[in-house]
Amino acid sequence: MLSLDLAPESAAVGRSGQCHRRQGSYGFESTLSTEGETRVAESERTRSPTDLLLNVNDTSRGVAGRLAHYDVLVVTAAIWFLGKFLRYAFPPLFDPFQASYGVSNAVLGMAFTGFMLVYAAMQFPSGVLADRLGSVVVITTGALVAAVASLALVVDSPFLVLVGAMLVMGAGTGAHKTVAVRLLSRAYPSRTGRALGVLDTFGAFGGVFAPAAVVAVAGLSFAFGESWRLIFLLAGLAGVGLAVLFRVRVPRRMPTESEGDAAPTAASAAGVGQYATLFRDWRFSVFALLTILFSFTYNGFVAFAPLYLTQEAGLTNAAAGLLYSALFLASLVQLATGDLSDRIGRLPIIVAMLGLASVALVAFISLTGIAGPVVLGAALVAVGVGSHGFRPVRGAYLMSTIPDDVAGGGLGVVRTMLMAAGAVAPAIVGTLSETAGFQPAFWLLAASLITATGLATLLWLLE
C-alpha cells in the first residue's frame, strides 16, 4: 500500500521538478536570445561599407539569376513581336504604296493575301523541321529570312520586289509561332500557360505599335527614298540582332533544342502518317475542331467589327475605331489566363473564356440598334477578353496532349487548319453580309463560337 500511495506523490514531485527545470531552461534561453539579439544589433551597426556592398552584390546576382531564367522567353517573344509588327505594318502602308508604285487596292490586297497564305503554309513544315533539326535552327533561320526580306525594301526598287519581299517575310515569320510554342513548353514545363501568355501578349502589341510606327515615320526624310522604308530598315536590323541573340543564348540554356527529337531514318519511314495518327485520339480531334470553330469566329468578327459598328449600330468612324482598339487592348488578359491555367488546369479556363466570349457576342448582336456605344463597347471588350484569354491556354493544352517527338509537326497541323478556317471566314462573312445582312452573318459566327464552347465543356466533363 505504501508503494501505491507514494507512486502518485513521486510522480507529482517528478513533474514538479521537471516543471521547475523547464522554467529555468526558458529563462536561460531568454537570456541567451536577448544577448544574441544585442550582439546582432551591434554587428549591424558596426558593419563596414564593404560588407554592405557585398550584400548588395549578392542580392543583385540573385535577381539577375532569376531574370536570366526567363531569357529564352524574352528573346523568343521579342522575335514574335517583330514578326507581328511586320505583318500589321503592311495594311497602314497601302496608301504610301499606292503613291510609290501607282497600284490599286485590289493588287495590294492580293499581295497581302499572298503574305498570309505563305505564312499559313509554313505552320506544318516549320513544326516538322523543328522535330528533325531542333527549335533553334528553325527559329533562327526564320528570323534571318524575315530580316533579309525586310532589308530588301530599304532601297528604291520595282513593285515586284515589294511583292517578293512580302512573300519571303510571310515564310520567315510563319516559321516562328508553332516552333516557339514547342520551345517554351519545354523551357517552362510547369509554367507553360504563363509563358505562352507572355508570348501572345508580345505579339498582340506588335499589332498595336505597327500603325503608330507608320504614322511616326510619315514626316521624316530618308536618304534611300520614301520615309516608309525606314520602318523596314529598323525592323531588318532588329531582326538580325534578335536572331544572333537567340542563337547564342538559347543553346546555352537548352542544349537539346539545337538538335531534333526523331532520328532521320524513323522520320523518313513514318512520314506524315505519324502526325495523322494524332487524330485517332478523340480528345485531340475534338479539341482541334473547337479551335477551328473559334478561329473561324474570331477572324470573321475581327475583319468586319468596325464596319458592323458603323453600318448596323450607327456609330461614327471615330467611335468604332476606338472600340476596335479596345478589342486588342484586351489581349493583356492573356498574362492572367496563361498563369491561371498552370494553377487550376487548362480546360476550366478554356470553358470560362469561350463561354464569356459566346455570351458577350450574343449580347453584342442582340443589343445592336438598342443599346448605346458604352454597352456595345463593353460587350465588344468582353468578346476580346474571352477570345484573347483562350489563346495561350489553347497552345498549352495542345502541347500537353501531343507526344514530344512530334510536338512541332502536330501543333503545325492544327495551326494550319485553324488558320485556313480563319482565312475563309472574312470571305464568308463578307458574302453573307451582302446577300442576307450583317446580323445573320454575325449570328453564324456566334453559332460557331457556341459550338466550340459546348465541345470544350464536353471535354472538361469527361476529363
Secondary structure, 3 states (H helix, E strand, C coil): CHHHHHHHHHHHHHHHHHHHHHHHHHHHHHHHHHHHHHHHHHHHHHCCHHHHHHHHHHHHHHHHHHHHCCHHHHHHHHHHHHHHHHHHHCHHHHHHHHHHHCCCHHHHHHHHHHHHHHHHHCHHHHHHHHHHHCHHHHHHHHHHHHHHHHHCCCCCCCHHHHHHHHHHHHHHHHCCHHHHHHHHHHHCHHHHHHHHHHHHHHHHHHHHHHHHHHHHHCCCCECCECCCHHHHHHHHHHHHHHHHHHHHHHHHHCHHHHCCCCCHHHHHHHCCHHHHHHHHCHHHHHHHHHHHHHHHHHHHHHHHHHHHHHHCCCCCHHHHHHHHHHHHHHHHHHHHHHHHHHHHCHHHHHHHHHHHHHHHHHHHHHCCCCCCHHHHHHHHHHHHHHHHHHHHHHHHHHHHHCCHHHHHHHHHHHHHHHHHHHHHHHHHHHHHHHHCCHHHHHHHHHHHHHHHHHHHHHHHHCC
